[in-house]
Amino acid sequence: MAQLLRVQNFSISSDGIGAGEDQSLERPFGHVAPEQLFAWAGATASWPMRTDPGGSRGLDDYFTRDYARNIGAEIMGRNKFGPQRGPWHDDEWRGWWGDEPPFHTPVFVLTHHERPSFTLSDTTFHFVGGDPAAVLEQAREAAHGKDVRLGGGVTTIRQFLDADLVDTLHVAVSPVTLGSGLRLWDSPEELLDRFHLEVVPSPSGSVTHHLFWRK
């Protein structure tokens, strides 16, 4: 079975924006409040950071549980890893996630400024340059036959879409308009030359799921 490159549970606004401007240590998503895009997943019973019982079941919960299914490695952009720009001043920054990152696989961070790999719990971060196809080849080798998740952010997903390397996408569109920020698309119809599309409204009404798979 072929190893797929999958975009999983990537959340955007109704006007296509997946991250805000002016990212900082205090504002990982820039001017966008995370709950504007991710409230649908945080409300589910399977949300991994849930500290109390309960949460919704049904379709939203299925997608939350599916996030890790058959994933053997992740690719992310440097801006998802941290707010720093340019050369690393030191190697102290180890991501937003503390000592227990939620990935549980090798993670390949795209950057023009490489630094030594390190491991936190069962996640190893590698800092790699190169074109998308070369990075994907590294991630597939590390995934040992499982799929590779393309974790974002927006710029990274666009790079891999432009290189025609993405096999499936699940994009959750929240009914909010943000007006400015990093835009995944002007319209999902931009991808219909290469992908089938099924649009499934959540019964909760909090999001609409867009499911793309290669023609």
PARO-873609 format. One record per residue (C-alpha): y negated, z, x negated; residue in one letter. Coordinates in Angstrom, 3 decimals, m for minus. Layout:
<gumars>
+----------+----------+----------+------+
!       c2 !       c3 !       c1 ! rest !
+----------+----------+----------+------+
!        Y !        Z !        X !    a !
...
+----------+----------+----------+------+
</gumars>
This chain:
<gumars>
+----------+----------+----------+------+
!       c2 !       c3 !       c1 ! rest !
+----------+----------+----------+------+
!    0.000 !    0.000 !    0.000 !    m !
!   m3.445 !   m0.946 !   m1.324 !    a !
!   m5.854 !    1.762 !   m2.405 !    q !
!   m8.861 !    1.658 !   m0.100 !    l !
!  m12.483 !    2.441 !   m0.915 !    l !
!  m13.604 !    4.448 !    2.111 !    r !
!  m16.970 !    5.713 !    3.321 !    v !
!  m16.185 !    8.824 !    5.355 !    q !
!  m18.402 !   10.708 !    7.834 !    n !
!  m21.624 !    9.312 !    6.377 !    f !
!  m24.416 !   10.480 !    8.678 !    s !
!  m27.633 !    8.592 !    9.369 !    i !
!  m30.454 !    8.590 !   11.910 !    s !
!  m30.822 !    6.092 !   14.738 !    s !
!  m33.236 !    4.119 !   12.544 !    d !
!  m30.689 !    3.879 !    9.726 !    g !
!  m31.988 !    6.594 !    7.375 !    i !
!  m29.450 !    8.673 !    5.452 !    g !
!  m31.713 !   10.707 !    3.155 !    a !
!  m35.344 !   11.686 !    2.960 !    g !
!  m37.980 !   11.273 !    0.290 !    e !
!  m39.089 !   13.749 !   m2.406 !    d !
!  m35.719 !   15.367 !   m3.117 !    q !
!  m35.972 !   18.703 !   m4.930 !    s !
!  m33.844 !   21.735 !   m5.740 !    l !
!  m35.072 !   23.407 !   m2.548 !    e !
!  m34.696 !   20.234 !   m0.448 !    r !
!  m31.475 !   18.365 !   m1.324 !    p !
!  m32.141 !   15.783 !    1.418 !    f !
!  m35.860 !   15.453 !    0.743 !    g !
!  m38.032 !   15.774 !    3.818 !    h !
!  m35.005 !   15.458 !    6.120 !    v !
!  m33.485 !   18.683 !    7.439 !    a !
!  m29.680 !   18.489 !    7.015 !    p !
!  m29.034 !   19.672 !   10.560 !    e !
!  m30.827 !   16.561 !   11.859 !    q !
!  m27.927 !   14.452 !   10.568 !    l !
!  m24.939 !   16.772 !   10.143 !    f !
!  m25.070 !   19.097 !   13.147 !    a !
!  m22.222 !   17.135 !   14.789 !    w !
!  m19.799 !   17.995 !   11.955 !    a !
!  m21.000 !   21.565 !   11.522 !    g !
!  m20.221 !   22.268 !   15.177 !    a !
!  m16.530 !   21.375 !   14.842 !    t !
!  m13.615 !   23.760 !   14.456 !    a !
!  m12.561 !   22.030 !   11.208 !    s !
!  m15.928 !   22.268 !    9.429 !    w !
!  m14.837 !   23.638 !    6.014 !    p !
!  m17.814 !   26.014 !    5.690 !    m !
!  m17.232 !   27.628 !    9.079 !    r !
!  m17.126 !   31.410 !    8.743 !    t !
!  m16.424 !   32.294 !   12.363 !    d !
!  m13.703 !   31.241 !   14.804 !    p !
!  m14.347 !   28.609 !   17.415 !    g !
!  m16.043 !   25.261 !   17.088 !    g !
!  m15.520 !   22.057 !   19.023 !    s !
!  m12.337 !   20.045 !   19.193 !    r !
!  m11.879 !   16.410 !   20.130 !    g !
!  m13.189 !   13.295 !   18.426 !    l !
!  m15.850 !   14.888 !   16.212 !    d !
!  m13.319 !   17.425 !   14.976 !    d !
!  m10.817 !   14.651 !   14.221 !    y !
!  m13.296 !   12.894 !   11.942 !    f !
!  m14.127 !   16.172 !   10.211 !    t !
!  m10.432 !   16.781 !    9.510 !    r !
!   m9.920 !   13.160 !    8.420 !    d !
!  m12.510 !   13.508 !    5.648 !    y !
!   m9.943 !   14.537 !    3.022 !    a !
!   m6.901 !   12.606 !    4.276 !    r !
!   m5.234 !   10.630 !    1.449 !    n !
!   m8.297 !   10.899 !   m0.820 !    i !
!   m7.492 !   11.016 !   m4.530 !    g !
!  m10.967 !   10.618 !   m6.075 !    a !
!  m14.626 !   10.380 !   m5.088 !    e !
!  m17.537 !    8.266 !   m6.325 !    i !
!  m21.071 !    9.566 !   m5.789 !    m !
!  m24.549 !    8.740 !   m7.000 !    g !
!  m26.444 !   11.017 !   m9.322 !    r !
!  m28.880 !   12.029 !   m6.579 !    n !
!  m25.993 !   13.436 !   m4.539 !    k !
!  m24.968 !   15.523 !   m7.557 !    f !
!  m28.437 !   16.954 !   m8.191 !    g !
!  m32.227 !   16.492 !   m8.085 !    p !
!  m32.719 !   15.731 !  m11.787 !    q !
!  m33.989 !   12.359 !  m12.977 !    r !
!  m33.827 !   10.725 !  m16.405 !    g !
!  m32.020 !   12.201 !  m19.423 !    p !
!  m30.318 !   15.559 !  m18.933 !    w !
!  m32.372 !   18.311 !  m20.549 !    h !
!  m29.244 !   20.472 !  m20.708 !    d !
!  m25.797 !   20.676 !  m19.137 !    d !
!  m26.410 !   23.840 !  m17.121 !    e !
!  m26.721 !   22.087 !  m13.737 !    w !
!  m23.228 !   21.871 !  m12.208 !    r !
!  m23.965 !   20.570 !   m8.726 !    g !
!  m25.100 !   22.005 !   m5.410 !    w !
!  m21.731 !   23.478 !   m4.469 !    w !
!  m21.189 !   26.582 !   m6.601 !    g !
!  m17.876 !   27.449 !   m8.224 !    d !
!  m15.736 !   25.942 !   m5.427 !    e !
!  m16.853 !   22.346 !   m4.805 !    p !
!  m15.445 !   20.845 !   m1.588 !    p !
!  m13.937 !   17.733 !   m3.201 !    f !
!  m10.638 !   18.950 !   m4.745 !    h !
!  m10.276 !   15.667 !   m6.664 !    t !
!  m11.819 !   13.952 !   m9.685 !    p !
!  m15.438 !   12.988 !   m8.912 !    v !
!  m17.189 !   10.106 !  m10.680 !    f !
!  m20.967 !   10.536 !  m10.773 !    v !
!  m22.882 !    7.297 !  m11.360 !    l !
!  m25.634 !    7.745 !  m13.939 !    t !
!  m27.473 !    5.905 !  m16.691 !    h !
!  m27.403 !    9.156 !  m18.685 !    h !
!  m23.864 !   10.259 !  m19.343 !    e !
!  m22.884 !   13.859 !  m20.149 !    r !
!  m19.567 !   15.640 !  m20.840 !    p !
!  m17.105 !   16.084 !  m17.995 !    s !
!  m16.501 !   19.578 !  m16.639 !    f !
!  m14.163 !   21.235 !  m14.167 !    t !
!  m14.916 !   23.726 !  m11.405 !    l !
!  m11.848 !   25.041 !   m9.602 !    s !
!   m9.762 !   21.924 !   m8.780 !    d !
!  m12.652 !   19.434 !   m9.044 !    t !
!  m13.494 !   17.610 !  m12.278 !    t !
!  m16.850 !   15.814 !  m12.520 !    f !
!  m17.085 !   12.738 !  m14.760 !    h !
!  m20.456 !   11.118 !  m15.519 !    f !
!  m20.086 !    7.373 !  m15.860 !    v !
!  m22.183 !    4.252 !  m16.231 !    g !
!  m21.230 !    0.646 !  m15.638 !    g !
!  m21.096 !   m1.756 !  m12.735 !    d !
!  m19.509 !   m0.715 !   m9.415 !    p !
!  m16.258 !   m2.611 !  m10.013 !    a !
!  m15.680 !   m0.882 !  m13.371 !    a !
!  m16.407 !    2.563 !  m11.909 !    v !
!  m14.081 !    1.891 !   m8.981 !    l !
!  m11.310 !    0.936 !  m11.395 !    e !
!  m11.687 !    4.297 !  m13.168 !    q !
!  m11.643 !    6.161 !   m9.863 !    a !
!   m8.574 !    4.302 !   m8.614 !    r !
!   m6.682 !    5.162 !  m11.777 !    e !
!   m7.594 !    8.829 !  m11.381 !    a !
!   m6.603 !    8.767 !   m7.682 !    a !
!   m2.930 !    8.069 !   m8.538 !    h !
!   m2.300 !    5.731 !   m5.638 !    g !
!   m4.427 !    7.502 !   m3.043 !    k !
!   m7.664 !    6.136 !   m1.604 !    d !
!  m11.113 !    6.584 !   m3.159 !    v !
!  m13.954 !    8.035 !   m1.101 !    r !
!  m17.433 !    6.607 !   m1.620 !    l !
!  m19.446 !    9.727 !   m0.961 !    g !
!  m22.982 !    8.387 !   m1.134 !    g !
!  m25.863 !    8.607 !   m1.132 !    g !
!  m27.446 !    5.612 !    0.518 !    v !
!  m28.294 !    3.731 !   m2.687 !    t !
!  m24.755 !    4.081 !   m4.006 !    t !
!  m23.162 !    2.885 !   m0.778 !    i !
!  m25.488 !   m0.131 !   m0.727 !    r !
!  m24.539 !   m0.964 !   m4.324 !    q !
!  m20.847 !   m1.033 !   m3.467 !    f !
!  m21.444 !   m2.953 !   m0.235 !    l !
!  m23.487 !   m5.532 !   m2.125 !    d !
!  m20.612 !   m5.846 !   m4.626 !    a !
!  m18.223 !   m6.380 !   m1.659 !    d !
!  m15.968 !   m3.497 !   m2.709 !    l !
!  m15.958 !   m1.296 !    0.412 !    v !
!  m12.876 !   m1.502 !    2.654 !    d !
!  m13.711 !    0.862 !    5.533 !    t !
!  m16.758 !    2.789 !    6.703 !    l !
!  m17.209 !    5.585 !    9.196 !    h !
!  m20.920 !    6.061 !    9.862 !    v !
!  m22.051 !    8.760 !   12.301 !    a !
!  m25.390 !    7.861 !   13.887 !    v !
!  m27.411 !   10.797 !   15.210 !    s !
!  m29.921 !   10.261 !   18.052 !    p !
!  m32.954 !   11.176 !   15.949 !    v !
!  m35.641 !    8.916 !   14.485 !    t !
!  m36.844 !    9.837 !   11.010 !    l !
!  m39.268 !    6.981 !   10.314 !    g !
!  m39.093 !    7.049 !    6.513 !    s !
!  m36.528 !    7.645 !    3.802 !    g !
!  m33.579 !    5.834 !    2.266 !    l !
!  m32.211 !    3.357 !    4.783 !    r !
!  m28.559 !    2.344 !    4.969 !    l !
!  m29.337 !   m0.569 !    7.284 !    w !
!  m31.894 !   m1.988 !    9.669 !    d !
!  m29.017 !   m2.759 !   12.058 !    s !
!  m25.229 !   m2.337 !   11.785 !    p !
!  m24.959 !   m6.011 !   12.678 !    e !
!  m25.912 !   m6.760 !    9.055 !    e !
!  m22.304 !   m5.975 !    8.114 !    l !
!  m20.553 !   m8.064 !   10.752 !    l !
!  m20.097 !  m11.064 !    8.454 !    d !
!  m17.497 !   m9.024 !    6.547 !    r !
!  m16.390 !   m6.214 !    8.863 !    f !
!  m15.057 !   m5.620 !   12.329 !    h !
!  m17.026 !   m2.927 !   14.156 !    l !
!  m16.096 !   m0.512 !   16.910 !    e !
!  m18.743 !    1.866 !   18.282 !    v !
!  m17.416 !    5.070 !   19.852 !    v !
!  m19.814 !    7.588 !   21.440 !    p !
!  m18.841 !   11.187 !   20.907 !    s !
!  m18.017 !   13.048 !   24.130 !    p !
!  m20.375 !   15.749 !   22.847 !    s !
!  m23.285 !   13.306 !   23.019 !    g !
!  m24.475 !   14.504 !   19.611 !    s !
!  m23.569 !   11.377 !   17.652 !    v !
!  m22.206 !    7.830 !   17.902 !    t !
!  m19.385 !    6.887 !   15.548 !    h !
!  m19.506 !    3.417 !   13.955 !    h !
!  m16.148 !    2.336 !   12.542 !    l !
!  m16.027 !   m0.675 !   10.216 !    f !
!  m12.983 !   m2.308 !    8.668 !    w !
!  m12.629 !   m5.516 !    6.695 !    r !
!  m12.002 !   m8.803 !    8.459 !    k !
+----------+----------+----------+------+
</gumars>
